[in-house]
Amino acid sequence: MSDPYEPPRPRDDAIESELESLHKQEEEGHATPEEQRRAEQLEHRLKVDEHGEEVRDRRQEDRELDREDEEYRHRHRHRH
């Protein structure tokens, strides 16, 4: 499930809600092949979204570290 410290992601909430409904239908034996495929697509989309967010977070952290490094170099370069 999602981390309570992360901001809500309405799209993921909607996907998870639809997935929950599809899984319930599967458990009850009412899921059609189309619904089973839809569930697989939604699961894949959630994984892709999570990976994409991890990549974005890592890039943001890298940019912040680069900026801090540049500020550090700038301060120390002008001290002498």
mmCIF file of the N, C-alpha and C atoms, coordinates in Angstrom:
data_MODEL
# 
_entry.id   MODEL 
# 
loop_
_atom_site.group_PDB 
_atom_site.id 
_atom_site.type_symbol 
_atom_site.label_atom_id 
_atom_site.label_alt_id 
_atom_site.label_comp_id 
_atom_site.label_asym_id 
_atom_site.label_entity_id 
_atom_site.label_seq_id 
_atom_site.pdbx_PDB_ins_code 
_atom_site.Cartn_x 
_atom_site.Cartn_y 
_atom_site.Cartn_z 
_atom_site.occupancy 
_atom_site.B_iso_or_equiv 
_atom_site.pdbx_formal_charge 
_atom_site.auth_seq_id 
_atom_site.auth_comp_id 
_atom_site.auth_asym_id 
_atom_site.auth_atom_id 
_atom_site.pdbx_PDB_model_num 
ATOM 1   N N  . MET A 1 1  ? 0.838   -1.178  0.000   1.00 0.00 ? 1  MET A N  1 
ATOM 2   C CA . MET A 1 1  ? 0.000   0.000   0.000   1.00 0.00 ? 1  MET A CA 1 
ATOM 3   C C  . MET A 1 1  ? 0.883   1.240   0.000   1.00 0.00 ? 1  MET A C  1 
ATOM 4   N N  . SER A 1 2  ? 0.273   2.390   -0.003  1.00 0.00 ? 2  SER A N  1 
ATOM 5   C CA . SER A 1 2  ? 1.055   3.618   -0.111  1.00 0.00 ? 2  SER A CA 1 
ATOM 6   C C  . SER A 1 2  ? 1.582   4.065   1.246   1.00 0.00 ? 2  SER A C  1 
ATOM 7   N N  . ASP A 1 3  ? 2.650   4.812   1.191   1.00 0.00 ? 3  ASP A N  1 
ATOM 8   C CA . ASP A 1 3  ? 3.317   5.346   2.377   1.00 0.00 ? 3  ASP A CA 1 
ATOM 9   C C  . ASP A 1 3  ? 2.485   6.500   2.935   1.00 0.00 ? 3  ASP A C  1 
ATOM 10  N N  . PRO A 1 4  ? 2.146   6.478   4.230   1.00 0.00 ? 4  PRO A N  1 
ATOM 11  C CA . PRO A 1 4  ? 1.308   7.547   4.785   1.00 0.00 ? 4  PRO A CA 1 
ATOM 12  C C  . PRO A 1 4  ? 1.991   8.917   4.782   1.00 0.00 ? 4  PRO A C  1 
ATOM 13  N N  . TYR A 1 5  ? 3.306   8.953   4.590   1.00 0.00 ? 5  TYR A N  1 
ATOM 14  C CA . TYR A 1 5  ? 4.037   10.217  4.585   1.00 0.00 ? 5  TYR A CA 1 
ATOM 15  C C  . TYR A 1 5  ? 4.099   10.850  3.202   1.00 0.00 ? 5  TYR A C  1 
ATOM 16  N N  . GLU A 1 6  ? 3.688   10.115  2.179   1.00 0.00 ? 6  GLU A N  1 
ATOM 17  C CA . GLU A 1 6  ? 3.689   10.657  0.828   1.00 0.00 ? 6  GLU A CA 1 
ATOM 18  C C  . GLU A 1 6  ? 2.368   11.376  0.578   1.00 0.00 ? 6  GLU A C  1 
ATOM 19  N N  . PRO A 1 7  ? 2.389   12.401  -0.269  1.00 0.00 ? 7  PRO A N  1 
ATOM 20  C CA . PRO A 1 7  ? 1.122   13.070  -0.583  1.00 0.00 ? 7  PRO A CA 1 
ATOM 21  C C  . PRO A 1 7  ? 0.186   12.100  -1.298  1.00 0.00 ? 7  PRO A C  1 
ATOM 22  N N  . PRO A 1 8  ? -1.120  12.273  -1.152  1.00 0.00 ? 8  PRO A N  1 
ATOM 23  C CA . PRO A 1 8  ? -2.055  11.361  -1.814  1.00 0.00 ? 8  PRO A CA 1 
ATOM 24  C C  . PRO A 1 8  ? -1.933  11.455  -3.324  1.00 0.00 ? 8  PRO A C  1 
ATOM 25  N N  . ARG A 1 9  ? -2.141  10.341  -3.969  1.00 0.00 ? 9  ARG A N  1 
ATOM 26  C CA . ARG A 1 9  ? -2.070  10.289  -5.425  1.00 0.00 ? 9  ARG A CA 1 
ATOM 27  C C  . ARG A 1 9  ? -3.412  9.780   -5.920  1.00 0.00 ? 9  ARG A C  1 
ATOM 28  N N  . PRO A 1 10 ? -4.328  10.689  -6.270  1.00 0.00 ? 10 PRO A N  1 
ATOM 29  C CA . PRO A 1 10 ? -5.691  10.286  -6.636  1.00 0.00 ? 10 PRO A CA 1 
ATOM 30  C C  . PRO A 1 10 ? -5.753  9.237   -7.736  1.00 0.00 ? 10 PRO A C  1 
ATOM 31  N N  . ARG A 1 11 ? -4.863  9.330   -8.721  1.00 0.00 ? 11 ARG A N  1 
ATOM 32  C CA . ARG A 1 11 ? -4.885  8.357   -9.810  1.00 0.00 ? 11 ARG A CA 1 
ATOM 33  C C  . ARG A 1 11 ? -4.605  6.962   -9.275  1.00 0.00 ? 11 ARG A C  1 
ATOM 34  N N  . ASP A 1 12 ? -3.598  6.832   -8.406  1.00 0.00 ? 12 ASP A N  1 
ATOM 35  C CA . ASP A 1 12 ? -3.279  5.530   -7.827  1.00 0.00 ? 12 ASP A CA 1 
ATOM 36  C C  . ASP A 1 12 ? -4.418  5.030   -6.948  1.00 0.00 ? 12 ASP A C  1 
ATOM 37  N N  . ASP A 1 13 ? -5.049  5.939   -6.208  1.00 0.00 ? 13 ASP A N  1 
ATOM 38  C CA . ASP A 1 13 ? -6.182  5.537   -5.374  1.00 0.00 ? 13 ASP A CA 1 
ATOM 39  C C  . ASP A 1 13 ? -7.303  4.970   -6.236  1.00 0.00 ? 13 ASP A C  1 
ATOM 40  N N  . ALA A 1 14 ? -7.581  5.608   -7.364  1.00 0.00 ? 14 ALA A N  1 
ATOM 41  C CA . ALA A 1 14 ? -8.632  5.133   -8.261  1.00 0.00 ? 14 ALA A CA 1 
ATOM 42  C C  . ALA A 1 14 ? -8.267  3.770   -8.841  1.00 0.00 ? 14 ALA A C  1 
ATOM 43  N N  . ILE A 1 15 ? -7.000  3.608   -9.232  1.00 0.00 ? 15 ILE A N  1 
ATOM 44  C CA . ILE A 1 15 ? -6.548  2.330   -9.787  1.00 0.00 ? 15 ILE A CA 1 
ATOM 45  C C  . ILE A 1 15 ? -6.652  1.237   -8.726  1.00 0.00 ? 15 ILE A C  1 
ATOM 46  N N  . GLU A 1 16 ? -6.195  1.545   -7.507  1.00 0.00 ? 16 GLU A N  1 
ATOM 47  C CA . GLU A 1 16 ? -6.248  0.547   -6.439  1.00 0.00 ? 16 GLU A CA 1 
ATOM 48  C C  . GLU A 1 16 ? -7.688  0.163   -6.105  1.00 0.00 ? 16 GLU A C  1 
ATOM 49  N N  . SER A 1 17 ? -8.586  1.130   -6.146  1.00 0.00 ? 17 SER A N  1 
ATOM 50  C CA . SER A 1 17 ? -9.989  0.859   -5.876  1.00 0.00 ? 17 SER A CA 1 
ATOM 51  C C  . SER A 1 17 ? -10.580 -0.065  -6.945  1.00 0.00 ? 17 SER A C  1 
ATOM 52  N N  . GLU A 1 18 ? -10.282 0.229   -8.211  1.00 0.00 ? 18 GLU A N  1 
ATOM 53  C CA . GLU A 1 18 ? -10.776 -0.614  -9.298  1.00 0.00 ? 18 GLU A CA 1 
ATOM 54  C C  . GLU A 1 18 ? -10.170 -2.011  -9.203  1.00 0.00 ? 18 GLU A C  1 
ATOM 55  N N  . LEU A 1 19 ? -8.867  -2.065  -8.882  1.00 0.00 ? 19 LEU A N  1 
ATOM 56  C CA . LEU A 1 19 ? -8.205  -3.364  -8.734  1.00 0.00 ? 19 LEU A CA 1 
ATOM 57  C C  . LEU A 1 19 ? -8.853  -4.189  -7.627  1.00 0.00 ? 19 LEU A C  1 
ATOM 58  N N  . GLU A 1 20 ? -9.150  -3.548  -6.513  1.00 0.00 ? 20 GLU A N  1 
ATOM 59  C CA . GLU A 1 20 ? -9.774  -4.232  -5.393  1.00 0.00 ? 20 GLU A CA 1 
ATOM 60  C C  . GLU A 1 20 ? -11.104 -4.851  -5.822  1.00 0.00 ? 20 GLU A C  1 
ATOM 61  N N  . SER A 1 21 ? -11.866 -4.098  -6.573  1.00 0.00 ? 21 SER A N  1 
ATOM 62  C CA . SER A 1 21 ? -13.148 -4.584  -7.068  1.00 0.00 ? 21 SER A CA 1 
ATOM 63  C C  . SER A 1 21 ? -12.955 -5.771  -8.014  1.00 0.00 ? 21 SER A C  1 
ATOM 64  N N  . LEU A 1 22 ? -11.981 -5.660  -8.918  1.00 0.00 ? 22 LEU A N  1 
ATOM 65  C CA . LEU A 1 22 ? -11.711 -6.752  -9.859  1.00 0.00 ? 22 LEU A CA 1 
ATOM 66  C C  . LEU A 1 22 ? -11.229 -8.005  -9.130  1.00 0.00 ? 22 LEU A C  1 
ATOM 67  N N  . HIS A 1 23 ? -10.373 -7.833  -8.116  1.00 0.00 ? 23 HIS A N  1 
ATOM 68  C CA . HIS A 1 23 ? -9.881  -8.989  -7.354  1.00 0.00 ? 23 HIS A CA 1 
ATOM 69  C C  . HIS A 1 23 ? -11.025 -9.665  -6.593  1.00 0.00 ? 23 HIS A C  1 
ATOM 70  N N  . LYS A 1 24 ? -11.949 -8.862  -6.094  1.00 0.00 ? 24 LYS A N  1 
ATOM 71  C CA . LYS A 1 24 ? -13.097 -9.420  -5.385  1.00 0.00 ? 24 LYS A CA 1 
ATOM 72  C C  . LYS A 1 24 ? -13.934 -10.276 -6.344  1.00 0.00 ? 24 LYS A C  1 
ATOM 73  N N  . GLN A 1 25 ? -14.127 -9.771  -7.568  1.00 0.00 ? 25 GLN A N  1 
ATOM 74  C CA . GLN A 1 25 ? -14.870 -10.536 -8.568  1.00 0.00 ? 25 GLN A CA 1 
ATOM 75  C C  . GLN A 1 25 ? -14.152 -11.846 -8.894  1.00 0.00 ? 25 GLN A C  1 
ATOM 76  N N  . GLU A 1 26 ? -12.801 -11.772 -8.985  1.00 0.00 ? 26 GLU A N  1 
ATOM 77  C CA . GLU A 1 26 ? -12.024 -12.989 -9.259  1.00 0.00 ? 26 GLU A CA 1 
ATOM 78  C C  . GLU A 1 26 ? -12.222 -14.014 -8.148  1.00 0.00 ? 26 GLU A C  1 
ATOM 79  N N  . GLU A 1 27 ? -12.135 -13.541 -6.892  1.00 0.00 ? 27 GLU A N  1 
ATOM 80  C CA . GLU A 1 27 ? -12.278 -14.437 -5.752  1.00 0.00 ? 27 GLU A CA 1 
ATOM 81  C C  . GLU A 1 27 ? -13.646 -15.115 -5.744  1.00 0.00 ? 27 GLU A C  1 
ATOM 82  N N  . GLU A 1 28 ? -14.672 -14.373 -6.163  1.00 0.00 ? 28 GLU A N  1 
ATOM 83  C CA . GLU A 1 28 ? -16.025 -14.919 -6.191  1.00 0.00 ? 28 GLU A CA 1 
ATOM 84  C C  . GLU A 1 28 ? -16.279 -15.739 -7.447  1.00 0.00 ? 28 GLU A C  1 
ATOM 85  N N  . GLY A 1 29 ? -15.313 -15.770 -8.354  1.00 0.00 ? 29 GLY A N  1 
ATOM 86  C CA . GLY A 1 29 ? -15.447 -16.549 -9.584  1.00 0.00 ? 29 GLY A CA 1 
ATOM 87  C C  . GLY A 1 29 ? -16.281 -15.867 -10.647 1.00 0.00 ? 29 GLY A C  1 
ATOM 88  N N  . HIS A 1 30 ? -16.479 -14.562 -10.536 1.00 0.00 ? 30 HIS A N  1 
ATOM 89  C CA . HIS A 1 30 ? -17.310 -13.834 -11.490 1.00 0.00 ? 30 HIS A CA 1 
ATOM 90  C C  . HIS A 1 30 ? -16.505 -13.044 -12.518 1.00 0.00 ? 30 HIS A C  1 
ATOM 91  N N  . ALA A 1 31 ? -15.207 -13.047 -12.427 1.00 0.00 ? 31 ALA A N  1 
ATOM 92  C CA . ALA A 1 31 ? -14.389 -12.218 -13.318 1.00 0.00 ? 31 ALA A CA 1 
ATOM 93  C C  . ALA A 1 31 ? -14.352 -12.816 -14.719 1.00 0.00 ? 31 ALA A C  1 
ATOM 94  N N  . THR A 1 32 ? -14.560 -11.946 -15.695 1.00 0.00 ? 32 THR A N  1 
ATOM 95  C CA . THR A 1 32 ? -14.456 -12.358 -17.096 1.00 0.00 ? 32 THR A CA 1 
ATOM 96  C C  . THR A 1 32 ? -12.993 -12.264 -17.510 1.00 0.00 ? 32 THR A C  1 
ATOM 97  N N  . PRO A 1 33 ? -12.630 -12.887 -18.626 1.00 0.00 ? 33 PRO A N  1 
ATOM 98  C CA . PRO A 1 33 ? -11.244 -12.752 -19.107 1.00 0.00 ? 33 PRO A CA 1 
ATOM 99  C C  . PRO A 1 33 ? -10.847 -11.290 -19.326 1.00 0.00 ? 33 PRO A C  1 
ATOM 100 N N  . GLU A 1 34 ? -11.791 -10.462 -19.787 1.00 0.00 ? 34 GLU A N  1 
ATOM 101 C CA . GLU A 1 34 ? -11.495 -9.044  -19.998 1.00 0.00 ? 34 GLU A CA 1 
ATOM 102 C C  . GLU A 1 34 ? -11.184 -8.366  -18.665 1.00 0.00 ? 34 GLU A C  1 
ATOM 103 N N  . GLU A 1 35 ? -11.943 -8.711  -17.629 1.00 0.00 ? 35 GLU A N  1 
ATOM 104 C CA . GLU A 1 35 ? -11.697 -8.125  -16.313 1.00 0.00 ? 35 GLU A CA 1 
ATOM 105 C C  . GLU A 1 35 ? -10.370 -8.595  -15.733 1.00 0.00 ? 35 GLU A C  1 
ATOM 106 N N  . GLN A 1 36 ? -10.021 -9.842  -15.992 1.00 0.00 ? 36 GLN A N  1 
ATOM 107 C CA . GLN A 1 36 ? -8.730  -10.354 -15.525 1.00 0.00 ? 36 GLN A CA 1 
ATOM 108 C C  . GLN A 1 36 ? -7.580  -9.624  -16.217 1.00 0.00 ? 36 GLN A C  1 
ATOM 109 N N  . ARG A 1 37 ? -7.729  -9.393  -17.536 1.00 0.00 ? 37 ARG A N  1 
ATOM 110 C CA . ARG A 1 37 ? -6.700  -8.634  -18.270 1.00 0.00 ? 37 ARG A CA 1 
ATOM 111 C C  . ARG A 1 37 ? -6.620  -7.207  -17.746 1.00 0.00 ? 37 ARG A C  1 
ATOM 112 N N  . ARG A 1 38 ? -7.784  -6.608  -17.474 1.00 0.00 ? 38 ARG A N  1 
ATOM 113 C CA . ARG A 1 38 ? -7.818  -5.238  -16.941 1.00 0.00 ? 38 ARG A CA 1 
ATOM 114 C C  . ARG A 1 38 ? -7.074  -5.176  -15.610 1.00 0.00 ? 38 ARG A C  1 
ATOM 115 N N  . ALA A 1 39 ? -7.283  -6.170  -14.753 1.00 0.00 ? 39 ALA A N  1 
ATOM 116 C CA . ALA A 1 39 ? -6.597  -6.211  -13.457 1.00 0.00 ? 39 ALA A CA 1 
ATOM 117 C C  . ALA A 1 39 ? -5.088  -6.288  -13.664 1.00 0.00 ? 39 ALA A C  1 
ATOM 118 N N  . GLU A 1 40 ? -4.644  -7.123  -14.609 1.00 0.00 ? 40 GLU A N  1 
ATOM 119 C CA . GLU A 1 40 ? -3.205  -7.230  -14.892 1.00 0.00 ? 40 GLU A CA 1 
ATOM 120 C C  . GLU A 1 40 ? -2.649  -5.894  -15.391 1.00 0.00 ? 40 GLU A C  1 
ATOM 121 N N  . GLN A 1 41 ? -3.415  -5.211  -16.253 1.00 0.00 ? 41 GLN A N  1 
ATOM 122 C CA . GLN A 1 41 ? -2.967  -3.915  -16.771 1.00 0.00 ? 41 GLN A CA 1 
ATOM 123 C C  . GLN A 1 41 ? -2.850  -2.887  -15.643 1.00 0.00 ? 41 GLN A C  1 
ATOM 124 N N  . LEU A 1 42 ? -3.825  -2.881  -14.746 1.00 0.00 ? 42 LEU A N  1 
ATOM 125 C CA . LEU A 1 42 ? -3.803  -1.926  -13.646 1.00 0.00 ? 42 LEU A CA 1 
ATOM 126 C C  . LEU A 1 42 ? -2.641  -2.205  -12.702 1.00 0.00 ? 42 LEU A C  1 
ATOM 127 N N  . GLU A 1 43 ? -2.390  -3.482  -12.420 1.00 0.00 ? 43 GLU A N  1 
ATOM 128 C CA . GLU A 1 43 ? -1.256  -3.838  -11.558 1.00 0.00 ? 43 GLU A CA 1 
ATOM 129 C C  . GLU A 1 43 ? 0.045   -3.374  -12.187 1.00 0.00 ? 43 GLU A C  1 
ATOM 130 N N  . HIS A 1 44 ? 0.164   -3.584  -13.485 1.00 0.00 ? 44 HIS A N  1 
ATOM 131 C CA . HIS A 1 44 ? 1.369   -3.152  -14.199 1.00 0.00 ? 44 HIS A CA 1 
ATOM 132 C C  . HIS A 1 44 ? 1.512   -1.630  -14.130 1.00 0.00 ? 44 HIS A C  1 
ATOM 133 N N  . ARG A 1 45 ? 0.401   -0.917  -14.330 1.00 0.00 ? 45 ARG A N  1 
ATOM 134 C CA . ARG A 1 45 ? 0.438   0.546   -14.310 1.00 0.00 ? 45 ARG A CA 1 
ATOM 135 C C  . ARG A 1 45 ? 0.884   1.063   -12.943 1.00 0.00 ? 45 ARG A C  1 
ATOM 136 N N  . LEU A 1 46 ? 0.397   0.430   -11.878 1.00 0.00 ? 46 LEU A N  1 
ATOM 137 C CA . LEU A 1 46 ? 0.808   0.851   -10.535 1.00 0.00 ? 46 LEU A CA 1 
ATOM 138 C C  . LEU A 1 46 ? 2.302   0.650   -10.330 1.00 0.00 ? 46 LEU A C  1 
ATOM 139 N N  . LYS A 1 47 ? 2.821   -0.497  -10.805 1.00 0.00 ? 47 LYS A N  1 
ATOM 140 C CA . LYS A 1 47 ? 4.261   -0.761  -10.663 1.00 0.00 ? 47 LYS A CA 1 
ATOM 141 C C  . LYS A 1 47 ? 5.075   0.255   -11.456 1.00 0.00 ? 47 LYS A C  1 
ATOM 142 N N  . VAL A 1 48 ? 4.627   0.570   -12.668 1.00 0.00 ? 48 VAL A N  1 
ATOM 143 C CA . VAL A 1 48 ? 5.328   1.547   -13.509 1.00 0.00 ? 48 VAL A CA 1 
ATOM 144 C C  . VAL A 1 48 ? 5.298   2.918   -12.838 1.00 0.00 ? 48 VAL A C  1 
ATOM 145 N N  . ASP A 1 49 ? 4.135   3.294   -12.294 1.00 0.00 ? 49 ASP A N  1 
ATOM 146 C CA . ASP A 1 49 ? 4.023   4.582   -11.606 1.00 0.00 ? 49 ASP A CA 1 
ATOM 147 C C  . ASP A 1 49 ? 4.962   4.654   -10.416 1.00 0.00 ? 49 ASP A C  1 
ATOM 148 N N  . GLU A 1 50 ? 5.020   3.571   -9.627  1.00 0.00 ? 50 GLU A N  1 
ATOM 149 C CA . GLU A 1 50 ? 5.898   3.550   -8.454  1.00 0.00 ? 50 GLU A CA 1 
ATOM 150 C C  . GLU A 1 50 ? 7.352   3.685   -8.876  1.00 0.00 ? 50 GLU A C  1 
ATOM 151 N N  . HIS A 1 51 ? 7.741   2.947   -9.921  1.00 0.00 ? 51 HIS A N  1 
ATOM 152 C CA . HIS A 1 51 ? 9.123   3.021   -10.400 1.00 0.00 ? 51 HIS A CA 1 
ATOM 153 C C  . HIS A 1 51 ? 9.424   4.431   -10.912 1.00 0.00 ? 51 HIS A C  1 
ATOM 154 N N  . GLY A 1 52 ? 8.488   4.995   -11.671 1.00 0.00 ? 52 GLY A N  1 
ATOM 155 C CA . GLY A 1 52 ? 8.681   6.350   -12.194 1.00 0.00 ? 52 GLY A CA 1 
ATOM 156 C C  . GLY A 1 52 ? 8.850   7.361   -11.079 1.00 0.00 ? 52 GLY A C  1 
ATOM 157 N N  . GLU A 1 53 ? 8.080   7.201   -10.030 1.00 0.00 ? 53 GLU A N  1 
ATOM 158 C CA . GLU A 1 53 ? 8.197   8.136   -8.905  1.00 0.00 ? 53 GLU A CA 1 
ATOM 159 C C  . GLU A 1 53 ? 9.541   7.974   -8.205  1.00 0.00 ? 53 GLU A C  1 
ATOM 160 N N  . GLU A 1 54 ? 10.001  6.729   -8.063  1.00 0.00 ? 54 GLU A N  1 
ATOM 161 C CA . GLU A 1 54 ? 11.312  6.501   -7.451  1.00 0.00 ? 54 GLU A CA 1 
ATOM 162 C C  . GLU A 1 54 ? 12.407  7.172   -8.274  1.00 0.00 ? 54 GLU A C  1 
ATOM 163 N N  . VAL A 1 55 ? 12.315  7.045   -9.580  1.00 0.00 ? 55 VAL A N  1 
ATOM 164 C CA . VAL A 1 55 ? 13.314  7.661   -10.462 1.00 0.00 ? 55 VAL A CA 1 
ATOM 165 C C  . VAL A 1 55 ? 13.265  9.183   -10.333 1.00 0.00 ? 55 VAL A C  1 
ATOM 166 N N  . ARG A 1 56 ? 12.048  9.756   -10.334 1.00 0.00 ? 56 ARG A N  1 
ATOM 167 C CA . ARG A 1 56 ? 11.914  11.215  -10.185 1.00 0.00 ? 56 ARG A CA 1 
ATOM 168 C C  . ARG A 1 56 ? 12.488  11.682  -8.858  1.00 0.00 ? 56 ARG A C  1 
ATOM 169 N N  . ASP A 1 57 ? 12.190  10.928  -7.777  1.00 0.00 ? 57 ASP A N  1 
ATOM 170 C CA . ASP A 1 57 ? 12.709  11.294  -6.455  1.00 0.00 ? 57 ASP A CA 1 
ATOM 171 C C  . ASP A 1 57 ? 14.228  11.266  -6.444  1.00 0.00 ? 57 ASP A C  1 
ATOM 172 N N  . ARG A 1 58 ? 14.804  10.223  -7.036  1.00 0.00 ? 58 ARG A N  1 
ATOM 173 C CA . ARG A 1 58 ? 16.260  10.091  -7.059  1.00 0.00 ? 58 ARG A CA 1 
ATOM 174 C C  . ARG A 1 58 ? 16.891  11.228  -7.861  1.00 0.00 ? 58 ARG A C  1 
ATOM 175 N N  . ARG A 1 59 ? 16.282  11.588  -8.991  1.00 0.00 ? 59 ARG A N  1 
ATOM 176 C CA . ARG A 1 59 ? 16.805  12.689  -9.804  1.00 0.00 ? 59 ARG A CA 1 
ATOM 177 C C  . ARG A 1 59 ? 16.720  14.009  -9.045  1.00 0.00 ? 59 ARG A C  1 
ATOM 178 N N  . GLN A 1 60 ? 15.615  14.214  -8.322  1.00 0.00 ? 60 GLN A N  1 
ATOM 179 C CA . GLN A 1 60 ? 15.457  15.437  -7.534  1.00 0.00 ? 60 GLN A CA 1 
ATOM 180 C C  . GLN A 1 60 ? 16.535  15.499  -6.457  1.00 0.00 ? 60 GLN A C  1 
ATOM 181 N N  . GLU A 1 61 ? 16.773  14.382  -5.779  1.00 0.00 ? 61 GLU A N  1 
ATOM 182 C CA . GLU A 1 61 ? 17.823  14.350  -4.754  1.00 0.00 ? 61 GLU A CA 1 
ATOM 183 C C  . GLU A 1 61 ? 19.185  14.635  -5.368  1.00 0.00 ? 61 GLU A C  1 
ATOM 184 N N  . ASP A 1 62 ? 19.446  14.061  -6.541  1.00 0.00 ? 62 ASP A N  1 
ATOM 185 C CA . ASP A 1 62 ? 20.721  14.309  -7.223  1.00 0.00 ? 62 ASP A CA 1 
ATOM 186 C C  . ASP A 1 62 ? 20.879  15.790  -7.564  1.00 0.00 ? 62 ASP A C  1 
ATOM 187 N N  . ARG A 1 63 ? 19.798  16.411  -8.053  1.00 0.00 ? 63 ARG A N  1 
ATOM 188 C CA . ARG A 1 63 ? 19.861  17.846  -8.387  1.00 0.00 ? 63 ARG A CA 1 
ATOM 189 C C  . ARG A 1 63 ? 20.146  18.679  -7.140  1.00 0.00 ? 63 ARG A C  1 
ATOM 190 N N  . GLU A 1 64 ? 19.498  18.318  -6.039  1.00 0.00 ? 64 GLU A N  1 
ATOM 191 C CA . GLU A 1 64 ? 19.721  19.062  -4.793  1.00 0.00 ? 64 GLU A CA 1 
ATOM 192 C C  . GLU A 1 64 ? 21.160  18.900  -4.308  1.00 0.00 ? 64 GLU A C  1 
ATOM 193 N N  . LEU A 1 65 ? 21.686  17.683  -4.396  1.00 0.00 ? 65 LEU A N  1 
ATOM 194 C CA . LEU A 1 65 ? 23.073  17.456  -3.985  1.00 0.00 ? 65 LEU A CA 1 
ATOM 195 C C  . LEU A 1 65 ? 24.043  18.209  -4.892  1.00 0.00 ? 65 LEU A C  1 
ATOM 196 N N  . ASP A 1 66 ? 23.772  18.199  -6.193  1.00 0.00 ? 66 ASP A N  1 
ATOM 197 C CA . ASP A 1 66 ? 24.619  18.945  -7.131  1.00 0.00 ? 66 ASP A CA 1 
ATOM 198 C C  . ASP A 1 66 ? 24.610  20.435  -6.807  1.00 0.00 ? 66 ASP A C  1 
ATOM 199 N N  . ARG A 1 67 ? 23.421  20.971  -6.502  1.00 0.00 ? 67 ARG A N  1 
ATOM 200 C CA . ARG A 1 67 ? 23.316  22.383  -6.161  1.00 0.00 ? 67 ARG A CA 1 
ATOM 201 C C  . ARG A 1 67 ? 24.092  22.684  -4.875  1.00 0.00 ? 67 ARG A C  1 
ATOM 202 N N  . GLU A 1 68 ? 23.958  21.818  -3.877  1.00 0.00 ? 68 GLU A N  1 
ATOM 203 C CA . GLU A 1 68 ? 24.692  22.017  -2.626  1.00 0.00 ? 68 GLU A CA 1 
ATOM 204 C C  . GLU A 1 68 ? 26.204  21.940  -2.860  1.00 0.00 ? 68 GLU A C  1 
ATOM 205 N N  . ASP A 1 69 ? 26.627  20.999  -3.688  1.00 0.00 ? 69 ASP A N  1 
ATOM 206 C CA . ASP A 1 69 ? 28.054  20.889  -4.008  1.00 0.00 ? 69 ASP A CA 1 
ATOM 207 C C  . ASP A 1 69 ? 28.551  22.161  -4.692  1.00 0.00 ? 69 ASP A C  1 
ATOM 208 N N  . GLU A 1 70 ? 27.769  22.667  -5.619  1.00 0.00 ? 70 GLU A N  1 
ATOM 209 C CA . GLU A 1 70 ? 28.152  23.879  -6.342  1.00 0.00 ? 70 GLU A CA 1 
ATOM 210 C C  . GLU A 1 70 ? 28.233  25.071  -5.386  1.00 0.00 ? 70 GLU A C  1 
ATOM 211 N N  . GLU A 1 71 ? 27.260  25.178  -4.487  1.00 0.00 ? 71 GLU A N  1 
ATOM 212 C CA . GLU A 1 71 ? 27.294  26.268  -3.508  1.00 0.00 ? 71 GLU A CA 1 
ATOM 213 C C  . GLU A 1 71 ? 28.512  26.140  -2.599  1.00 0.00 ? 71 GLU A C  1 
ATOM 214 N N  . TYR A 1 72 ? 28.831  24.928  -2.204  1.00 0.00 ? 72 TYR A N  1 
ATOM 215 C CA . TYR A 1 72 ? 30.000  24.690  -1.346  1.00 0.00 ? 72 TYR A CA 1 
ATOM 216 C C  . TYR A 1 72 ? 31.280  25.092  -2.080  1.00 0.00 ? 72 TYR A C  1 
ATOM 217 N N  . ARG A 1 73 ? 31.415  24.653  -3.333  1.00 0.00 ? 73 ARG A N  1 
ATOM 218 C CA . ARG A 1 73 ? 32.602  24.999  -4.114  1.00 0.00 ? 73 ARG A CA 1 
ATOM 219 C C  . ARG A 1 73 ? 32.683  26.510  -4.317  1.00 0.00 ? 73 ARG A C  1 
ATOM 220 N N  . HIS A 1 74 ? 31.568  27.130  -4.581  1.00 0.00 ? 74 HIS A N  1 
ATOM 221 C CA . HIS A 1 74 ? 31.545  28.569  -4.801  1.00 0.00 ? 74 HIS A CA 1 
ATOM 222 C C  . HIS A 1 74 ? 31.995  29.320  -3.541  1.00 0.00 ? 74 HIS A C  1 
ATOM 223 N N  . ARG A 1 75 ? 31.498  28.920  -2.385  1.00 0.00 ? 75 ARG A N  1 
ATOM 224 C CA . ARG A 1 75 ? 31.877  29.587  -1.126  1.00 0.00 ? 75 ARG A CA 1 
ATOM 225 C C  . ARG A 1 75 ? 33.362  29.410  -0.842  1.00 0.00 ? 75 ARG A C  1 
ATOM 226 N N  . HIS A 1 76 ? 33.858  28.206  -1.059  1.00 0.00 ? 76 HIS A N  1 
ATOM 227 C CA . HIS A 1 76 ? 35.265  27.940  -0.744  1.00 0.00 ? 76 HIS A CA 1 
ATOM 228 C C  . HIS A 1 76 ? 36.210  28.518  -1.787  1.00 0.00 ? 76 HIS A C  1 
ATOM 229 N N  . ARG A 1 77 ? 35.774  28.677  -2.983  1.00 0.00 ? 77 ARG A N  1 
ATOM 230 C CA . ARG A 1 77 ? 36.597  29.245  -4.036  1.00 0.00 ? 77 ARG A CA 1 
ATOM 231 C C  . ARG A 1 77 ? 36.819  30.733  -3.778  1.00 0.00 ? 77 ARG A C  1 
ATOM 232 N N  . HIS A 1 78 ? 35.840  31.401  -3.198  1.00 0.00 ? 78 HIS A N  1 
ATOM 233 C CA . HIS A 1 78 ? 35.931  32.835  -3.004  1.00 0.00 ? 78 HIS A CA 1 
ATOM 234 C C  . HIS A 1 78 ? 36.443  33.238  -1.629  1.00 0.00 ? 78 HIS A C  1 
ATOM 235 N N  . ARG A 1 79 ? 36.844  32.290  -0.842  1.00 0.00 ? 79 ARG A N  1 
ATOM 236 C CA . ARG A 1 79 ? 37.414  32.615  0.474   1.00 0.00 ? 79 ARG A CA 1 
ATOM 237 C C  . ARG A 1 79 ? 38.874  33.025  0.372   1.00 0.00 ? 79 ARG A C  1 
ATOM 238 N N  . HIS A 1 80 ? 39.565  32.547  -0.605  1.00 0.00 ? 80 HIS A N  1 
ATOM 239 C CA . HIS A 1 80 ? 41.009  32.769  -0.698  1.00 0.00 ? 80 HIS A CA 1 
ATOM 240 C C  . HIS A 1 80 ? 41.354  34.043  -1.368  1.00 0.00 ? 80 HIS A C  1 
# 
